[in-house]
């Protein structure tokens, strides 16, 4: 049996619904976000899980809670799985940030690997901390299904790191809507992408909600 990593983005929050920057701030799930978490648990409760790792933010812990309860497994919380720190952009809309921090925003959108949000975190720094968690998992588990509950930017940066994609392109190469799962399997030739941003476990109404 091989090692498979299931990267789950948390369910909807007010920030994701309104396309606002949300990293170190920690909103609760909306009622629809809670529905997404329960839909995931219903679809994946029969998967033979080996472990569940999660960012310690309340939106990720709440997303993991239904599946954790369904299978009777503890969460292993890791700070390395937290979302990017958006610094002074936290809670602001894209439009507001583009106006108030225009030059920083232009530089960040061009290459977030080496240009951070104003007072925030570089993508290469996120890659460094998040990949330490992946290495820990690989050392501890040679096989099995591992659920990793994290955030939009962090998941895309981990996927880029595993697949050999420049992390500075994470915003433009991989999608990661709320409640989606991406699957990587470690085989003899390295990481293989099995699924990207899959949301077939959500009904049409949840899949069609506005936001990011």
Secondary structure, 3 states (H helix, E strand, C coil): CCEEEEEEECCCEHHHHCCECCCCCCCCECHHHHHHHHHHHHHHCCCCEEEEEECCCHHHHHHHHHHHHHHCCCEEECHHHCCCCCHHHCCCEHHHHHHHCHHHHHHHHHCCCCCCCCCCCCHHHHHHHHHHHHHHHHHHCCCEEEEEEECHHHHHHHHHHHHCCCHHHHHHHCCCCCCCEEEEEEECCEEEEEEEEECCCCCHHHHCCCCC
